[in-house]
Amino acid sequence: MQGEAIIREDEPQLVRLPIVLQLVGLSRAEVYRRVKDGSFPSPVQIGERAVAFNLQEVRSWVRARLVERAVKRQDVVERT
């Protein structure tokens, strides 16, 4: 396994913005707008001019959006 990265799911992982954008489907501007209003996980400073996002926090944010959608769909079904 020489040269392969070992990534453990239980360990915190930091990802840069391009990966976050792929995961959530939002624009850069929208991600930072939501960071500012507190509705998206804040980035972590990893260098003088570099930030990254906690992958687990981003995944939790995505899961929460899916739960919200499921709840809304269930509400619509119950109303009909």
Beta strands, then each sheet from edge to edge (+ up, - down):
strand 1: 14-15
strand 2: 44-47
strand 3: 50-54
sheet 1: 1+ 3- 2+
end
